[in-house]
Amino acid sequence: GQLKLYVDGKLVAKSSSFNASYYDIGIDRPFRIGFGQTDYFAGKIADVRVYNRSLTARQVRLLFSQKPQ
């Protein structure tokens, strides 16, 4: 019921509570990161991971600690 954004293993933002069943995230086009409806990210992203489940804060920290720096 809440989205959380981690950067370099640290929580940097979180959404207010919401009912996830109200949002359809199914898409019929390629998944794009950094593209919005009116703007886009103009930079470089070194490591992106997408999971089919929620990760705990501990799991995020562990994954980041195992990543080559």
Backbone torsions as a table, in degrees:
resi	resn	phi	psi	omega
1	GLY	NA	11.6	179.9
2	GLN	-152.5	137.8	176.3
3	LEU	-94.6	140.5	178.4
4	LYS	-130.6	138.8	179.6
5	LEU	-115.0	125.0	178.4
6	TYR	-112.0	137.2	173.9
7	VAL	-126.8	124.4	-177.4
8	ASP	52.9	41.3	176.2
9	GLY	78.0	4.4	-178.7
10	LYS	-117.4	137.0	177.0
11	LEU	-67.1	121.9	-178.8
12	VAL	-116.0	-16.7	178.8
13	ALA	-162.0	152.7	173.3
14	LYS	-149.2	151.1	-178.3
15	SER	-85.6	169.0	170.0
16	SER	-74.3	166.9	179.9
17	SER	-66.5	144.6	177.8
18	PHE	-153.8	164.8	177.7
19	ASN	-92.9	107.8	-175.7
20	ALA	-60.3	-25.9	-178.7
21	SER	-69.3	-12.7	177.9
22	TYR	-78.3	-11.6	-174.3
23	TYR	-115.4	128.1	176.6
24	ASP	-97.3	111.5	-179.9
25	ILE	-101.1	9.1	175.3
26	GLY	-70.3	135.7	-179.5
27	ILE	-132.3	155.4	177.4
28	ASP	-113.3	15.3	178.4
29	ARG	-126.3	167.1	177.8
30	PRO	-59.1	144.5	178.3
31	PHE	-76.3	124.1	-178.9
32	ARG	-121.4	134.6	178.6
33	ILE	-105.2	130.2	177.5
34	GLY	94.3	2.9	178.1
35	PHE	-110.0	125.9	175.2
36	GLY	-110.6	-175.0	-179.5
37	GLN	-71.8	-29.3	-177.1
38	THR	-127.1	-3.3	-175.7
39	ASP	-149.9	169.5	178.2
40	TYR	-147.3	160.2	178.4
41	PHE	-81.1	124.2	-178.6
42	ALA	-111.1	71.3	-178.9
43	GLY	-159.7	-161.3	179.3
44	LYS	-119.0	142.6	176.5
45	ILE	-121.9	122.6	-173.7
46	ALA	-84.7	-35.6	-173.0
47	ASP	-148.0	119.0	178.5
48	VAL	-128.3	136.5	177.2
49	ARG	-131.5	139.0	177.7
50	VAL	-123.9	128.0	-178.7
51	TYR	-116.2	155.0	177.8
52	ASN	-92.8	19.7	179.3
53	ARG	-154.9	167.6	175.8
54	SER	-78.6	144.1	173.8
55	LEU	-107.0	147.6	175.4
56	THR	-78.8	162.9	176.8
57	ALA	-58.9	-37.6	179.1
58	ARG	-63.9	-42.7	178.5
59	GLN	-62.8	-39.7	178.0
60	VAL	-62.9	-47.2	179.0
61	ARG	-60.1	-42.5	179.6
62	LEU	-63.5	-44.9	178.1
63	LEU	-61.1	-41.9	-179.8
64	PHE	-67.7	-37.7	-178.3
65	SER	-68.0	-21.9	179.8
66	GLN	-89.7	-10.7	-177.9
67	LYS	-77.3	133.5	175.8
68	PRO	-59.9	131.6	-177.1
69	GLN	-87.7	NA	NA
